[in-house]
Amino acid sequence: MSRFLGEPQAVDATRRSWMVATLRSHPLLAGLDGAALETLVSSGSSISQRGKRSVLKDGSTSDTVYFLLAGSVRVFHRGPKGTEVLLKLLRAPAMFGEIEVIAKRPYVEDVVTLEESQLLAVPASVFRVLLSRYPDFCAAVLDDVANRFCVAARNIKAVAFADVQMRLAAVLLDYAALAASSGPDGDVIAAPVSQESLARDLAVSRKAVQNALAALQKRGFVTKRASRYVIADRSGLENIAGMRAGLAYSSASK
């Protein structure tokens, strides 16, 4: 298990019941029966993690599949000089780490919690056994992996060919999809997004983000209320983003 997580928590009957119910609500786990869900909980480690804490790191051994039961995480690549580029945002219920476990390769991404989160860390051996015993579950995971590949391919294309304004529009929509509240002037992004964090997500300078934001604000697509960005014109922002599949990706959205 990743050494970057906090200490495992003892699981009492109430928490076990909540974990099984949360797993049952995950679309990917529809092919598992109650006994299989109980196996996931009994074999895994329940962990609570504060925001901005590392869950796994690129290059570490893929010995665990993570089920995000509550909260959200940021998945990204980190360059040798510390630069980062956002890959996707996941909200509960979600699963990550399974692709590397299936491929038997080291993790290829970094994952950090965005807020206080609850995770279930399941050993790779248990996950592989469930894949072999439950064909519907295996098929659902295959479908999920294929969809993630398409998202990754579109993101690579965006990094290579899209300008900062287009990529910024997509990332703002992704944060809004992760969590937002409706207001009189649009959808208020719940995450504390800043110019610095957006520059980090896009691996560009803060000045580039500042200029792109100013252009979007001038056209009325984005506004700001206190410290939160507001999507004032979703269709306009989607048009700027090219209606591409966003960075945000959660199986719960299927």
C-alpha positions as CSV (number, residue, x, y, z in Angstrom):
1,M,0.0,0.0,0.0
2,S,1.1,3.5,-0.7
3,R,3.2,5.0,2.1
4,F,1.8,8.4,1.4
5,L,-1.6,7.7,3.0
6,G,-2.5,8.1,6.6
7,E,-3.0,5.2,9.0
8,P,-5.7,2.7,8.3
9,Q,-8.9,3.1,10.4
10,A,-10.6,0.4,12.4
11,V,-13.9,-0.5,10.7
12,D,-16.9,-1.0,13.0
13,A,-20.3,-2.4,11.9
14,T,-21.7,1.0,11.1
15,R,-18.8,2.1,9.0
16,R,-18.6,-1.2,7.3
17,S,-22.3,-0.9,6.3
18,W,-21.7,2.6,4.9
19,M,-18.7,1.4,2.9
20,V,-20.6,-1.5,1.4
21,A,-23.5,0.8,0.5
22,T,-21.2,3.4,-1.1
23,L,-19.4,0.7,-3.1
24,R,-22.8,-0.6,-4.3
25,S,-23.7,2.8,-5.6
26,H,-20.6,2.8,-7.8
27,P,-21.6,2.1,-11.5
28,L,-18.6,-0.1,-12.1
29,L,-19.4,-2.4,-9.2
30,A,-23.0,-3.3,-10.4
31,G,-21.6,-6.6,-11.5
32,L,-20.5,-7.6,-8.0
33,D,-22.8,-9.3,-5.5
34,G,-23.0,-8.6,-1.7
35,A,-20.3,-11.2,-0.9
36,A,-17.9,-9.6,-3.3
37,L,-18.5,-6.1,-1.9
38,E,-17.9,-7.5,1.6
39,T,-14.7,-9.0,0.4
40,L,-13.5,-5.6,-0.9
41,V,-14.2,-4.0,2.5
42,S,-12.8,-6.9,4.6
43,S,-9.6,-7.2,2.5
44,G,-9.0,-3.5,2.1
45,S,-7.9,-0.7,4.4
46,S,-10.3,2.2,5.3
47,I,-8.4,5.5,5.3
48,S,-9.4,9.1,6.0
49,Q,-7.2,11.7,4.4
50,R,-7.2,15.5,4.7
51,G,-7.1,17.8,1.6
52,K,-3.9,18.3,-0.3
53,R,-2.4,15.0,0.8
54,S,-0.7,12.6,-1.6
55,V,-2.4,9.3,-2.2
56,L,0.0,7.8,-4.7
57,K,3.1,8.9,-6.8
58,D,4.2,8.3,-10.3
59,G,6.7,5.4,-10.4
60,S,5.7,3.7,-7.2
61,T,4.7,0.1,-7.2
62,S,1.1,-0.6,-8.3
63,D,0.1,-2.9,-5.4
64,T,-3.3,-1.3,-4.6
65,V,-6.5,-0.2,-6.2
66,Y,-8.1,2.8,-4.6
67,F,-11.9,3.3,-4.2
68,L,-12.8,6.9,-3.4
69,L,-15.8,6.7,-1.2
70,A,-16.2,10.4,-0.3
71,G,-14.4,13.6,-1.4
72,S,-12.4,14.3,-4.5
73,V,-8.9,14.0,-5.9
74,R,-6.7,15.7,-8.5
75,V,-4.8,13.4,-10.9
76,F,-1.8,14.9,-12.6
77,H,1.7,14.5,-14.1
78,R,4.7,16.2,-12.4
79,G,7.7,17.1,-14.5
80,P,11.3,16.7,-13.4
81,K,11.5,20.4,-12.5
82,G,8.3,20.3,-10.4
83,T,5.9,21.6,-13.1
84,E,2.5,19.9,-13.2
85,V,-0.2,19.3,-15.7
86,L,-3.7,18.3,-14.8
87,L,-5.0,15.0,-16.2
88,K,-8.4,14.6,-14.5
89,L,-10.5,15.4,-11.5
90,L,-12.4,12.6,-9.7
91,R,-15.3,12.8,-7.3
92,A,-16.7,10.0,-5.2
93,P,-17.6,7.4,-6.0
94,A,-14.6,6.7,-8.2
95,M,-11.8,4.2,-8.6
96,F,-8.1,4.7,-9.6
97,G,-4.9,2.8,-9.8
98,E,-6.6,-0.2,-11.5
99,I,-5.1,0.4,-14.9
100,E,-1.5,0.0,-13.6
101,V,-2.6,-3.0,-11.5
102,I,-4.1,-4.7,-14.5
103,A,-1.0,-3.9,-16.6
104,K,1.3,-4.9,-13.7
105,R,3.3,-1.6,-14.2
106,P,4.2,1.1,-11.8
107,Y,1.8,4.0,-11.3
108,V,2.0,6.5,-14.1
109,E,0.2,9.4,-12.4
110,D,0.3,11.4,-9.2
111,V,-2.9,11.7,-7.1
112,V,-3.6,14.3,-4.4
113,T,-6.8,14.8,-2.4
114,L,-8.6,18.1,-3.1
115,E,-10.5,18.0,0.2
116,E,-11.1,15.7,3.1
117,S,-11.7,12.3,1.6
118,Q,-12.5,8.7,2.5
119,L,-10.7,5.9,0.6
120,L,-10.7,2.2,0.6
121,A,-7.3,0.7,-0.4
122,V,-7.7,-2.8,-1.9
123,P,-4.8,-5.1,-2.5
124,A,-4.0,-5.7,-6.2
125,S,-4.3,-9.5,-5.7
126,V,-7.9,-9.2,-4.4
127,F,-8.9,-6.9,-7.3
128,R,-7.5,-9.4,-9.9
129,V,-9.4,-12.3,-8.3
130,L,-12.7,-10.3,-8.6
131,L,-12.0,-9.6,-12.2
132,S,-11.5,-13.3,-12.9
133,R,-14.6,-14.4,-11.0
134,Y,-17.1,-11.7,-12.1
135,P,-17.4,-11.4,-15.9
136,D,-19.8,-8.4,-15.7
137,F,-17.4,-6.6,-13.4
138,C,-14.5,-7.3,-15.8
139,A,-16.5,-6.0,-18.8
140,A,-17.4,-2.8,-16.9
141,V,-13.8,-2.2,-15.9
142,L,-12.7,-2.7,-19.6
143,D,-15.3,-0.2,-20.7
144,D,-14.1,2.3,-18.1
145,V,-10.5,1.8,-19.1
146,A,-11.4,2.4,-22.8
147,N,-13.2,5.6,-21.9
148,R,-10.3,6.8,-19.9
149,F,-8.0,6.1,-22.8
150,C,-10.2,8.3,-25.0
151,V,-10.1,11.1,-22.4
152,A,-6.3,10.9,-22.2
153,A,-6.0,11.0,-26.0
154,R,-8.2,14.1,-26.2
155,N,-6.2,15.7,-23.4
156,I,-2.9,15.0,-25.2
157,K,-4.4,16.6,-28.4
158,A,-5.5,19.6,-26.4
159,V,-2.1,20.1,-24.8
160,A,-0.4,19.8,-28.3
161,F,-2.8,22.0,-30.3
162,A,-5.2,24.0,-28.2
163,D,-4.5,27.6,-27.1
164,V,-4.5,28.6,-23.4
165,Q,-8.0,30.1,-23.6
166,M,-9.5,26.9,-24.9
167,R,-7.8,24.7,-22.3
168,L,-8.7,27.1,-19.6
169,A,-12.3,27.1,-20.6
170,A,-12.3,23.3,-20.4
171,V,-10.6,23.2,-17.0
172,L,-13.1,25.7,-15.5
173,L,-15.9,23.5,-16.8
174,D,-14.2,20.5,-15.2
175,Y,-14.0,22.2,-11.8
176,A,-17.7,23.2,-12.2
177,A,-18.6,19.6,-13.0
178,L,-16.7,18.4,-9.9
179,A,-18.7,20.6,-7.6
180,A,-20.7,23.8,-8.1
181,S,-23.7,25.6,-6.7
182,S,-26.3,27.5,-8.7
183,G,-26.4,31.2,-8.1
184,P,-28.2,34.2,-9.6
185,D,-25.3,34.9,-12.0
186,G,-24.4,31.3,-12.9
187,D,-22.7,28.2,-11.4
188,V,-20.3,29.0,-8.6
189,I,-17.3,26.7,-8.6
190,A,-16.9,25.2,-5.1
191,A,-13.2,24.5,-5.3
192,P,-10.9,27.4,-4.2
193,V,-9.5,27.8,-7.7
194,S,-6.9,30.6,-8.2
195,Q,-4.8,31.9,-11.1
196,E,-1.8,30.2,-9.6
197,S,-3.6,26.8,-9.4
198,L,-5.0,27.2,-12.9
199,A,-1.5,28.0,-14.2
200,R,-0.2,24.8,-12.4
201,D,-3.1,22.7,-13.9
202,L,-2.3,23.9,-17.4
203,A,1.5,24.0,-17.0
204,V,1.6,27.6,-18.3
205,S,2.6,30.9,-16.7
206,R,0.2,32.9,-14.4
207,K,0.4,35.7,-16.9
208,A,-1.0,33.5,-19.7
209,V,-3.9,32.4,-17.4
210,Q,-4.5,36.0,-16.4
211,N,-4.8,37.1,-20.1
212,A,-7.0,34.1,-21.0
213,L,-9.3,34.8,-17.9
214,A,-9.6,38.5,-18.8
215,A,-10.7,37.5,-22.4
216,L,-13.3,35.1,-21.0
217,Q,-14.5,37.6,-18.5
218,K,-14.7,40.4,-21.1
219,R,-17.0,38.1,-23.2
220,G,-19.2,37.4,-20.2
221,F,-18.5,33.7,-20.0
222,V,-16.8,33.8,-16.5
223,T,-17.2,36.2,-13.6
224,K,-15.9,36.1,-10.0
225,R,-17.9,36.3,-6.8
226,A,-15.6,36.9,-3.7
227,S,-12.9,34.3,-4.1
228,R,-14.9,31.9,-6.3
229,Y,-15.1,31.8,-10.1
230,V,-18.6,31.6,-11.6
231,I,-19.6,30.0,-14.9
232,A,-21.9,32.8,-16.2
233,D,-22.4,31.4,-19.7
234,R,-22.0,27.6,-19.8
235,S,-22.9,27.2,-23.5
236,G,-20.5,30.0,-24.5
237,L,-17.7,28.5,-22.4
238,E,-18.4,25.0,-23.9
239,N,-18.1,26.5,-27.3
240,I,-14.7,28.0,-26.5
241,A,-13.6,24.7,-25.1
242,G,-14.6,23.0,-28.4
243,M,-17.1,20.8,-26.6
244,R,-14.3,18.3,-26.0
245,A,-14.5,15.7,-23.3
246,G,-13.2,17.4,-20.2
247,L,-10.4,16.6,-17.8
248,A,-12.9,15.8,-15.1
249,Y,-13.9,12.2,-15.2
250,S,-15.8,10.1,-12.8
251,S,-17.6,6.8,-13.5
252,A,-20.4,8.2,-11.4
253,S,-21.3,10.6,-14.3
254,K,-22.1,7.7,-16.7
